Amino acid sequence: MSNYKTYKDLPTAEAPSNSSSNAPSNLIVIESKEHKQQLINTSKVLIVDIYGDFCGPCKIIAPKYEKMAKEFAKAEGGDAFVFAKEDVMKKISPYIKGVPAFEYYVDGKFYGNTVGADDVEILNKLEEIKNHIYNTRSQQKHHPGQHVHQKTKQNPNPNINQHHVQQNTNQNPHIRNIQR
């Protein structure tokens, strides 16, 4: 399996490879918690791949992640997407339980995450974010100066959710019901 690249072999914005014309300008290596927070705060969209060099699936997804970064950089509106990578061994994100893990941030807020080397799931999430951005931009064009907020439906009867949870735990013997 020597044909797999480790993340250390991938080009970065700080240290481009010999083929600099093919290197994505927005593939960044996160060095610290402060660096990550700075990227979250300053990026329209930030995608963070948390990986481990010991991880086989991480090595498989690495070249695909690099390709995604290149493709989104070329796409319309792709300049909003910043792709980064974070070594799990640096313990920048200590809450991570498995790698590869991908975190998505939009406008400085956590948008979601995916776990595993499923490039289709990652691309679906990227398309979802891209559509979210375009929908927000088009709504703002139609209503300049106004912030568009999507109102979430609130459950008129909060006991329904509790009843549903209670019903599901009674039906599945592998779920333990914890009383509060």
N, C-alpha and C positions, 0 to 999 in steps of 0.2 A: 504494500500500500504506500509505496514511496512517492506516488504521483499526487498525493494529497498535500495541500499547502497547510501549514499552521498559520495562525493569525500573525505570528511574528514575520512570516514571509510575505504577507500582503502589503501592498503599498499604502502609505498613509499621507495625510496632508503635510505632515512635518518632514517625512522622509520618503519622497517619491522613488519609485523603482526606476530601472534603466529605461523602460518604455513609458516615459512620463506622459506621452500623448494619450495613452490608454488608462492611466491612473485616474481614479475619481478624485476630484478636488475636495470632496466633502466626506471622505472616509477618515474619521478621526479616532485616535487612540485616547481613551479616557485615562488620565493618570491619577486622579484623586477625587474625593467626594466634592471638593470645592469646584474642580474642573467640570465635573458632571453637572453640578447645580448651575454653573455659569452657562453651559450648553443648553440646559433646560430653559433657563430664563431668556436666552438670546435667540433661540431657534424657533421658527414658525412651526416646524415639525421636526422632532428628533426621534430617530430610531436607534436603540441601543441593543447590540448583540452582546449578551453576557456569555462568555465561552470559557473553556478550559483546554489547554493544550493536551491534556491527558484524555480528552473526550473524543471518541471516534465520530459520533454524529456531528460534533462541532467542526471537525476537520472536513467532513463531507459537505456541510452547508457553507463553509467559509468561501469557496470560490463562487457559489451561487449568490451569497450575500454581496460579494464584491460586484458581481454582474448586476444585481438589483440596484446598487448604488450608482453604477454607471448609467443604467437605463433611466432611472428616475432623474438623474442630473440632466439628461438630454431631453426629457419630456417637457411639455408645456407646463409651466408652474413647478417644475422640478427643482428650481432654485430654492424653494421653500423647504425641501427635504434635506436634512442633514443626517448622514449615516455615521454611527460611531460603534466602537467595539470596546469592551471592558473585560479584562481578565478577572475571572471569579477569584483567583488566588490572591488578588490585591485587596479583597474584602471591602470593596467600595460599596457594594450592595449586599450586606450580610444576610438579608432576608431571603435570598435566592436559595431554593431547595434542589434545583436540578438545572443542568445545562444541556444544550443551549437554551437560553431564555431571551426573549426579545421584548423590550419595553418600548412603548410608543407614547410620546408626549406631543400635545398640540397646544400652542399658545401658552407654554409654561405649565400646563396641567397634565397630569397622568391621564392617558386616553385608554390604555389597555395593555395587555401583554399576551404573548403566546409562548408556549414551552414546547421544545422539540425541534427537530430538523425538518419540519414540513414546509418546504418552500411555497407550496400552493396556499397554505394557510397564511403565511407571511405576506404573500402577494395580495391575497384577498383583503387582509387588514390594511395594507398600503392603499389599495384601491378605495376601500371604505373611507379612509382618512382623506384621500384626494377628493372624493365626491363630497365629503363633509365640508372641506375647504371651499370648493367651487360653489356649493349651495349657499354657504354663508356669504361668500363674495357677491354672488348674484342677488341675494336678498338685500345686501347692503347697497348695491348699485340702484335697486329699485326704491330703496328707502334711505337715501343718503343722510348721514348725520344721526341715524337711529341705530341703536344696537338691537339686533334681532335675538330674542330669547325664545327658545322652545319651551313651552310650558309642559311639564310632565303631569300625567293624570295621577291624581291621588286616589287611593282606595277609600270610598266613602265609609266602608265598614272594615276597620283594621282587624276585626276578629276573624275575617275570612282567611287571611293569610295564616294566622295561628291555627285555625281549624284544618287548613290544607296541610300544614306541617305535621300536625297531630295525626291526621289521617294517614299520611305517607309513612310516618314512623311506626304506626301500628301495623301497617301492611308489610313492612320490610324488617325482618328480624335482625338484619345486620346494622340497622341504624339505632343508636341508643338515644332515647328521649331524655333530655336533661331538663329537669324542672328548675325554674328560677324562683 
